[in-house]
Amino acid sequence: MNSVTAVAPVITAANDALRRDFPSKPFAIRHKLVGHPLLTLPRIAALAAELPRDLIEYNSGKVAISQDPDAIPSVDLDPVEVVKSIETAGAWMVLKRIENSPEYRKLLEDTLLSVARARGFNSLLDAGFEQVEGFLFVSSPNSTTPFHLDSEDNFFVHIHGEKFFTILDNTDRSIVDDDEIERSMTKHRNLKYDESFAPRGKEFHLFEGDGCYVPYQWPHWVRTAGFYSISMAITWKTREVRRLNDLHFFNSMLRGIGLPQQPPGKRPVRDALKLAFYRGVTATIKPLRSSMAMRRVLRRVALGKRANYYLKGREL
């Protein structure tokens, strides 16, 4: 391996967990992003005004761990007002794909580059950090993010307030089976949670400067304490993760027209054929995704009539 330029890491982990457990197991991290000017409420409010509306999702924070997606209470404020009044709004919000802003993209990439170099790599690509994306969360006091899983790896960094982040093992199919994984990734992310799962969860108690690593598809739920919170998910997709995601989405589409499918990995040859066809089709429609209206149409065609649920009737 070539020599690597020394740089003070923005993200660190105790007991060499970054080398021992990454990327297969969750572990606690520390970071140096508290007080960063891009991660303050005024700047986040400005970002909420800049982002396309379909990259912003918010609702009441008073929800159950096992929340019915069809019964999520809404918040009757616009996105900027939610951020400005987050201490009292009783809301949960995520600003998606913040890398669309050049300033935030640099923050995400610089943070991950410090991790890559700490692991002995010269670049993000060398370290497998591809398709870097960011998600900013602002939550009112005593809010809950329901049980769900995500389609990428994630360094979750906590910036303000107090938060409890509980992660469960994604290899335990008695918690989330293959059908639920596909549905969560392609329809609505919320999963069914049973209190019997609690002893199997790993809870991270986060304060400012804390965080955790969340591996691909490990289900989790989150709650805030008595202060408003700001957190950020720094995510990426490896080539293998992109392959699995594409197969999950294509399987869901085929299932939607009455063609049951085996989960990825069960039939490798068939997986390869499906992947080639799916990627060929998606490559032809990729230019259309620059339009927000067309993104809504494509989501509806690919994922069903509820694919744009988070817009809640706004700008539909």
ROTOR-866213 format. One record per residue (C-alpha): residue number from 1; x, y, z; residue in three letters. Coordinates in Angstrom, 3 decimals, decimal comma. Example, Ala and Ser with C-alpha at 12.3 -4.5 7.8 and 13.67 -1.06 7.14 Angstrom:
! ROTOR-866213
 pos       px       py       pz code
   1   12,300   -4,500    7,800  ala
   2   13,670   -1,060    7,140  ser
! end
This chain:
! ROTOR-866213
 pos       px       py       pz code
   1    0,000    0,000    0,000  met
   2    1,288    3,495   -0,788  asn
   3    2,243    5,856    2,029  ser
   4   -0,712    7,775    3,395  val
   5   -0,701   11,451    4,286  thr
   6   -1,131   11,848    8,047  ala
   7   -4,223   13,769    9,068  val
   8   -6,040   14,161   12,384  ala
   9   -9,170   11,978   12,097  pro
  10  -12,550   13,675   12,441  val
  11  -14,092   10,356   13,508  ile
  12  -12,413    8,020   15,988  thr
  13  -13,363    4,761   17,704  ala
  14  -12,174    3,270   20,989  ala
  15  -10,336   -0,038   21,359  asn
  16   -9,421   -0,183   17,668  asp
  17  -13,059   -0,906   16,726  ala
  18  -12,602    0,932   13,426  leu
  19  -10,133   -1,746   12,345  arg
  20  -11,602   -4,721   14,209  arg
  21  -15,374   -4,382   13,639  asp
  22  -15,736   -2,212   10,543  phe
  23  -17,787   -2,795    8,393  pro
  24  -19,535   -5,838    9,868  ser
  25  -20,606   -4,739   13,378  lys
  26  -21,888   -1,533   15,015  pro
  27  -19,608    0,335   17,415  phe
  28  -19,389    3,666   19,221  ala
  29  -17,493    6,580   17,699  ile
  30  -16,393   10,068   18,689  arg
  31  -16,200   13,014   16,294  his
  32  -15,051   16,651   16,033  lys
  33  -18,034   18,181   14,214  leu
  34  -19,780   19,831   17,176  val
  35  -19,976   23,575   16,575  gly
  36  -19,376   23,305   12,830  his
  37  -21,125   26,282   11,167  pro
  38  -22,969   24,045    8,693  leu
  39  -24,524   22,090   11,573  leu
  40  -26,298   24,914   13,386  thr
  41  -30,045   25,553   13,326  leu
  42  -29,817   28,830   11,304  pro
  43  -27,727   27,160    8,574  arg
  44  -29,942   24,069    8,569  ile
  45  -32,998   26,329    8,155  ala
  46  -31,276   27,930    5,157  ala
  47  -30,591   24,472    3,726  leu
  48  -34,267   23,559    4,178  ala
  49  -35,134   26,571    2,027  ala
  50  -32,622   25,538   -0,649  glu
  51  -33,350   21,815   -1,041  leu
  52  -36,026   20,476   -3,418  pro
  53  -39,184   19,688   -1,444  arg
  54  -38,985   15,963   -2,212  asp
  55  -35,662   15,800   -0,344  leu
  56  -37,289   16,909    2,925  ile
  57  -39,393   14,679    5,145  glu
  58  -40,978   15,563    8,462  tyr
  59  -43,806   14,595   10,763  asn
  60  -44,739   14,561   14,430  ser
  61  -42,114   13,105   16,732  gly
  62  -44,865   11,595   18,888  lys
  63  -44,913    8,194   17,223  val
  64  -44,526    4,580   18,307  ala
  65  -41,417    2,457   17,874  ile
  66  -43,555    0,142   15,731  ser
  67  -45,389    2,950   13,939  gln
  68  -48,098    2,210   11,365  asp
  69  -46,962    4,118    8,241  pro
  70  -50,591    4,953    7,419  asp
  71  -51,165    6,635   10,789  ala
  72  -48,160    8,937   11,159  ile
  73  -49,341   12,301   12,519  pro
  74  -48,248   15,331   10,515  ser
  75  -46,961   18,770   11,494  val
  76  -48,705   21,761    9,914  asp
  77  -45,619   23,908    9,328  leu
  78  -43,389   24,479    6,340  asp
  79  -39,864   22,994    6,472  pro
  80  -38,075   26,215    7,436  val
  81  -40,562   26,868   10,248  glu
  82  -40,058   23,342   11,562  val
  83  -36,313   23,929   11,913  val
  84  -36,703   27,381   13,457  lys
  85  -39,245   26,152   16,011  ser
  86  -37,797   22,692   16,619  ile
  87  -37,605   23,199   20,394  glu
  88  -41,404   23,405   20,589  thr
  89  -42,716   21,996   17,280  ala
  90  -43,006   18,404   18,493  gly
  91  -41,473   17,356   15,173  ala
  92  -38,973   15,022   13,571  trp
  93  -37,300   16,050   10,299  met
  94  -34,713   14,701    7,890  val
  95  -33,054   16,729    5,135  leu
  96  -31,954   14,191    2,527  lys
  97  -29,087   14,149    0,046  arg
  98  -27,429   17,221    1,532  ile
  99  -24,396   16,514   -0,655  glu
 100  -26,337   18,382   -3,347  asn
 101  -24,980   21,486   -1,601  ser
 102  -21,252   21,866   -2,412  pro
 103  -20,462   23,014    1,144  glu
 104  -22,075   19,990    2,698  tyr
 105  -20,531   17,655    0,130  arg
 106  -17,070   18,895    1,114  lys
 107  -17,880   18,365    4,800  leu
 108  -19,026   14,793    4,164  leu
 109  -16,098   13,898    1,928  glu
 110  -13,465   15,502    4,191  asp
 111  -14,858   13,604    7,190  thr
 112  -14,830   10,260    5,397  leu
 113  -11,401   10,947    3,915  leu
 114   -9,984   11,315    7,419  ser
 115  -11,444    7,887    8,249  val
 116  -10,043    6,395    5,046  ala
 117   -6,563    7,691    5,853  arg
 118   -6,800    6,466    9,455  ala
 119   -7,434    3,012    7,959  arg
 120   -4,404    3,293    5,675  gly
 121   -6,020    4,374    2,391  phe
 122   -5,170    7,354    0,199  asn
 123   -8,650    8,136   -1,116  ser
 124  -12,354    7,570   -0,602  leu
 125  -12,491    5,154   -3,541  leu
 126   -9,539    3,144   -2,238  asp
 127  -11,403    2,756    1,060  ala
 128  -14,647    1,714   -0,644  gly
 129  -16,494    4,939    0,213  phe
 130  -18,516    5,339   -2,989  glu
 131  -21,736    7,273   -3,643  gln
 132  -21,273    9,444   -0,546  val
 133  -24,536   10,975    0,700  glu
 134  -25,619   12,891    3,781  gly
 135  -28,789   13,183    5,841  phe
 136  -29,389   15,854    8,480  leu
 137  -31,835   15,179   11,324  phe
 138  -33,458   17,739   13,597  val
 139  -35,815   16,491   16,284  ser
 140  -37,859   18,057   19,028  ser
 141  -37,472   16,907   22,644  pro
 142  -38,888   13,451   23,444  asn
 143  -39,264   12,409   19,805  ser
 144  -39,052    8,897   18,364  thr
 145  -37,739    7,604   15,056  thr
 146  -39,576    4,292   14,491  pro
 147  -37,896    0,927   13,952  phe
 148  -36,475    0,749   10,419  his
 149  -33,411   -0,129    8,365  leu
 150  -31,340    1,785    5,818  asp
 151  -29,900    0,871    2,434  ser
 152  -26,372    2,139    3,060  glu
 153  -23,541    2,103    5,622  asp
 154  -23,584    5,025    8,012  asn
 155  -21,402    6,958   10,436  phe
 156  -24,076    8,596   12,585  phe
 157  -22,727   11,696   14,333  val
 158  -24,638   13,467   17,099  his
 159  -24,243   17,247   17,243  ile
 160  -26,666   18,635   19,846  his
 161  -28,849   17,257   22,629  gly
 162  -29,169   13,732   24,010  glu
 163  -30,217   10,689   22,005  lys
 164  -30,653    6,939   22,491  phe
 165  -29,830    4,888   19,396  phe
 166  -30,719    1,169   19,519  thr
 167  -29,420   -1,236   16,846  ile
 168  -30,358   -4,893   16,304  leu
 169  -28,564   -7,661   14,416  asp
 170  -29,488   -7,815   10,730  asn
 171  -28,567  -11,506   10,493  thr
 172  -31,350  -12,485   12,918  asp
 173  -34,276  -13,250   10,604  arg
 174  -36,581  -13,717   13,611  ser
 175  -36,367   -9,912   13,972  ile
 176  -36,648   -8,899   10,295  val
 177  -37,207  -11,528    7,605  asp
 178  -36,276  -11,269    3,915  asp
 179  -39,711  -10,081    2,814  asp
 180  -39,703   -7,301    5,414  glu
 181  -36,219   -6,195    4,370  ile
 182  -37,368   -5,802    0,773  glu
 183  -40,577   -4,031    1,764  arg
 184  -38,736   -1,645    4,095  ser
 185  -36,262   -0,715    1,378  met
 186  -38,801   -0,232   -1,404  thr
 187  -42,152    0,743    0,133  lys
 188  -41,975    2,314    3,575  his
 189  -38,972    1,998    5,855  arg
 190  -40,908    1,358    9,114  asn
 191  -40,649   -2,178   10,479  leu
 192  -42,713   -4,088   13,006  lys
 193  -41,133   -4,021   16,460  tyr
 194  -41,889   -6,362   19,337  asp
 195  -40,783   -5,731   22,926  glu
 196  -39,268   -9,222   22,937  ser
 197  -36,557   -7,765   20,657  phe
 198  -35,332   -5,403   23,398  ala
 199  -32,769   -7,741   25,065  pro
 200  -31,130   -8,282   21,669  arg
 201  -30,614   -4,565   21,004  gly
 202  -27,374   -2,639   21,425  lys
 203  -28,110    0,842   22,768  glu
 204  -25,811    3,806   22,230  phe
 205  -26,418    6,713   24,629  his
 206  -25,304    9,739   22,618  leu
 207  -24,313   13,214   23,719  phe
 208  -22,645   15,991   21,726  glu
 209  -19,545   14,595   20,044  gly
 210  -20,733   10,980   20,230  asp
 211  -21,969    8,732   17,460  gly
 212  -22,112    5,182   16,193  cys
 213  -21,401    3,149   13,110  tyr
 214  -24,539    1,546   11,621  val
 215  -23,801   -1,293    9,164  pro
 216  -25,875   -1,840    6,042  tyr
 217  -29,426   -3,033    6,758  gln
 218  -28,999   -3,307   10,538  trp
 219  -32,459   -2,362   11,916  pro
 220  -32,621    0,379   14,529  his
 221  -34,812    2,911   16,298  trp
 222  -33,995    6,217   17,971  val
 223  -35,401    8,497   20,648  arg
 224  -34,399   11,913   21,912  thr
 225  -34,396   13,097   25,526  ala
 226  -35,478   16,452   26,925  gly
 227  -33,594   18,692   24,482  phe
 228  -33,941   19,281   20,763  tyr
 229  -31,363   17,339   18,784  ser
 230  -29,245   17,737   15,674  ile
 231  -27,596   14,687   14,121  ser
 232  -26,115   13,762   10,753  met
 233  -25,803   10,463    8,911  ala
 234  -22,682   10,288    6,754  ile
 235  -23,421    7,446    4,361  thr
 236  -21,889    5,632    1,426  trp
 237  -22,615    2,662   -0,790  lys
 238  -20,007    0,099   -1,754  thr
 239  -20,266   -1,748   -5,056  arg
 240  -21,733   -4,753   -3,252  glu
 241  -24,329   -2,620   -1,477  val
 242  -25,369   -1,028   -4,774  arg
 243  -25,719   -4,505   -6,294  arg
 244  -27,914   -5,708   -3,434  leu
 245  -30,033   -2,551   -3,490  asn
 246  -30,637   -2,814   -7,228  asp
 247  -31,713   -6,437   -6,839  leu
 248  -34,076   -5,569   -3,982  his
 249  -35,709   -2,829   -6,068  phe
 250  -36,051   -4,967   -9,176  phe
 251  -37,406   -7,880   -7,134  asn
 252  -39,993   -5,544   -5,629  ser
 253  -41,070   -4,358   -9,076  met
 254  -41,376   -7,943  -10,334  leu
 255  -43,297   -8,944   -7,224  arg
 256  -45,639   -6,022   -7,868  gly
 257  -46,692   -7,528  -11,190  ile
 258  -47,282  -10,952   -9,684  gly
 259  -43,851  -12,560  -10,129  leu
 260  -42,527  -13,803   -6,738  pro
 261  -38,755  -13,580   -6,327  gln
 262  -36,057  -15,175   -4,202  gln
 263  -33,975  -12,744   -2,090  pro
 264  -30,542  -11,723   -3,434  pro
 265  -27,969  -14,487   -3,177  gly
 266  -30,316  -17,446   -3,503  lys
 267  -29,946  -17,728   -7,306  arg
 268  -26,685  -16,004   -8,362  pro
 269  -27,021  -16,603  -12,108  val
 270  -30,553  -15,233  -12,178  arg
 271  -29,402  -12,317  -10,002  asp
 272  -26,757  -11,428  -12,595  ala
 273  -29,284  -11,427  -15,427  leu
 274  -31,780   -9,332  -13,492  lys
 275  -29,074   -6,877  -12,479  leu
 276  -27,898   -6,351  -16,065  ala
 277  -31,446   -5,737  -17,292  phe
 278  -32,392   -3,428  -14,404  tyr
 279  -29,264   -1,305  -14,713  arg
 280  -29,704   -1,018  -18,452  gly
 281  -33,215    0,321  -18,025  val
 282  -32,387    2,690  -15,165  thr
 283  -29,441    4,138  -17,086  ala
 284  -31,791    5,258  -19,863  thr
 285  -34,117    7,111  -17,480  ile
 286  -31,451    8,606  -15,223  lys
 287  -31,465   11,991  -17,044  pro
 288  -35,172   12,360  -16,243  leu
 289  -34,446   12,405  -12,503  arg
 290  -33,179   15,981  -12,666  ser
 291  -36,822   17,092  -12,616  ser
 292  -38,572   16,921   -9,238  met
 293  -41,928   16,295  -10,935  ala
 294  -40,456   13,423  -12,941  met
 295  -38,819   11,961   -9,818  arg
 296  -42,258   11,738   -8,223  arg
 297  -43,667   10,027  -11,309  val
 298  -40,788    7,535  -11,500  leu
 299  -41,055    6,703   -7,799  arg
 300  -44,767    6,063   -8,196  arg
 301  -44,272    3,829  -11,238  val
 302  -41,427    1,854   -9,665  ala
 303  -42,532    1,646   -6,039  leu
 304  -46,301    2,049   -6,050  gly
 305  -48,880    4,711   -5,374  lys
 306  -47,596    5,455   -1,857  arg
 307  -43,990    6,034   -2,916  ala
 308  -44,322    9,793   -2,365  asn
 309  -45,933    9,401    1,069  tyr
 310  -43,618   11,910    2,752  tyr
 311  -44,965   14,800    0,679  leu
 312  -48,329   14,335    2,431  lys
 313  -50,340   16,018   -0,300  gly
 314  -47,959   18,941   -0,715  arg
 315  -46,946   19,683   -4,299  glu
 316  -48,240   16,313   -5,532  leu
! end
